[in-house]
Amino acid sequence: EFSKHADDKKTSDQELKDKQDKIDHKMQEVKDDIKKLEDLNKELEEKKDMEGLDEKMEQMQNEQNNAKQEMSNGQKSKSSKSNQNSKQKSQEMKDQLSGMQQQMEQESKEENMEDLRQLLDNIMKLSFDQEALIGTTNSSNISNPQFKDVMKEQKKLKLIMTATSNTV
């Protein structure tokens, strides 16, 4: 599409510049997507390799810079080809980033579910321990030497419960 416009003698330099600005805008969106992915990646327990993204972004930027240089030199057809390449790479990268984002979000949800399962297991164990301790407390006499140990255990369980409720 862009190269057709560049070869058309009726196409003004301003129209070509506007199209180039749209590609610049798409590249900025890709940069923003990369930043979001990097932030999401930091939250994951198992980090993803994102090194290749910087290289691809640099290649797109070089294509775009070439297109701008060629346009300023009056080489509309070369500029349009460079813009097409840049636009294509931008779209490919956007698609790749979208896939990575979906994968990272899924992994984050799975990690959250595992954390919730662990928390639920801990709460259930704490509940059973609490019930057993209540039974021991009810059957113990205050003058019994074990009563002091039961009270220490009760205090320990209370601290664990407080810590568990703070993680929720």
N, C-alpha and C positions, 0 to 999 in steps of 0.2 A: 504494500500500500504506500509506504513512505517513498520507495524508489520510483514508483509511478509518478508521484507528485513532483519529485525532484527533476525528472526528465521533462515534465510538462512545462513548456515555456510560459504558460499563463500563471504558474505557481510563483508566488512572490517569496522573496527571502524571509519575509515576516511569517508567512505560513509555515515555512520549513523550520524557522526558529520556534514557533509555537509547538510544533510536533516534537521538536527536540526537548522543549521544556516539559512536555508531558512525559517523555521518557525519563527525564531527570526526576520528575515527581515519583514515577514508579520505582526508580532506584532508591529514592529516599524511603519509600514504603518498605522496600526490601531491607534496608539498613535498620529501620525500626523493628521489623519482624525478627531480625537477627538479635537485636538487643533484648527483645522479649524472650526469645529462646534461651539466650545466655542466662537471663534471670531465672527462668523456669528450670534450666539445667542445674543451677546452683542449689535448688531445693531438693533435687533427686539424691537418693543415697548412692546410686550407681550413676556417675556422670557419663554423659555421651561425648564422643569425640566430635568437636566442632571446628577442627583446624582447617579443613578444606573450604569452609565457607568464606574465610577471609581471602583466600587466594581467588576464589570465584568472584568475589565482590571486587577485588582489585582488577581482574580481567574485564569485568563489566565497566568499571570506571575508566580503564584505559581505552576501551572501545568508544565510550562516550566522549572522552577527551579528543580522540582521533577524529570523531565526527565533527566536533566543534571546530577543530583546527582546519579540517578540510573545507568546512563550510565558510570559514573566514577567508580561506584562500580561493574561494569561488569554485571549488570542486564539488558541485552539487551531487553528482551521481556517486562519487566515492563517499561523500558524507552520508548519503542515504543508505548505502550498503553498510557502513559502519553503524549507523543508527539501527538498521534492521538487525544486525548481529547483536548489538547491545540490547535491543528490545527482546529478542529471542532468549538471550542468556538471562535477562531479568525475569522473564516469565518462567523459564526452567528453574531458576533459583527460588522463585516464589512458590512454585509447586513443591519443590524439595523441602522448603522450610515449612510449608503447610503440613506435609507428611510427618516431618520431624516433630512438629508441635503436637499433632494428634497423638503420636507415639509417646511423647514425654508426658502429656496430660494423662494418658491411660496408665502409664507407669506410676505417676504420682497418685492417682486414685487407688491403684493396687497397694502402694505403700501405705496410704492412709487407712485402707481397709485392714491391712495386717496390723497396724498400730492399734486400731480399734478392737480387733480380735484379742490382741495381747492385753489391752486394758480391761476388757470384759472378763477374760480369764483371771486376771489379778483380782478384780472386784469379787468374782465368785469365790475364789480361794479365801479371800479376806472375810467374806460373809460366813463361809463354813467355819473358819477358824474362830470367828466372833461367836457363833452359835455354840461351838464346843466349849469355849471359855465361859460363856454364860451358864451352861449346864454345870461346869465345874464349880463356878462361883456359887450357884444355888445349892449345890450339895456340900459345900465346904462350910465349916464352922469358923467364925472369926478368930477363935483362939487356936485354930489349927496352924501349925508352922508353915504349911504350904499356901495358906491364904495370902501371905505376903508375895510369894512368887506369882500367884494368880493375878494379883493386882498389878505387878510389874508387867506381866504379859498383856493385861488389859490396856495399860498405858502405851505399850509398844504398838499394839494393834490400832489404837486411836491415832498415833502419829503416822502410821502407814496409811490409814484411811484419809487423814488430812492431806498427806502428800499425793495420794491417788486422786482425790477430788480436785486438787490444784492443777493436775495435768489435764483434766477434762476442760 
